[in-house]
């Protein structure tokens, strides 16, 4: 969906993971002449940087993280970690991903600063969890909330033996050892598995 484009507009795109929030932010940024997106992880910033280069050109895109700085003179789009977003850059579009990190004990103050102080000249977009809706309503004036629904259905099917699991099932474990033991078991019985830690 194309977001309305009045001056200094603030939009909050909130919803669960795997709902296309980041994709929406990238596409929206590219519809402007200039833009900046802040990500919570260096690897995510790098991945998006590579995507944006493919959609535009290498001389139009900057990557700014704590460890890496690629800033062409003609850069129009800035892909950053949230901590590394340059404060002095004036751009049409600003987005901050995973805005619920405002509540993080160590990094929350940086996300909160971006929430309160960072703005695109035309549009500012905050992406993240629904948990932020109330606090954003209290802190910010005139926020447009956009709900993103999950693309795929996520449902709980109860306990099952690993040998009886369907393809594309998620198994949740609560210790690193257990995650790797389950992954190995699934690989042996089913032929493959992907491990996600978080």
Secondary structure, 3 states (H helix, E strand, C coil): CCCCCCCCEEEEEECCCCCCHHHHHHHHHHCCCCEEEEECCHHHHHHHHHHHHHHCCHHHEEEECCCCEECCCCCCEEEEEHHHCCCCCCCCEEEECCHHHHHCCCCHHHHHHHHHHCCCCCEEEEEECHHHHHHHHHHCCCEEEEECCCCCCCCCCCCCCHHHCCCCCCCCCCCHHHHHHHHHHHHHHHCCCCCCCC
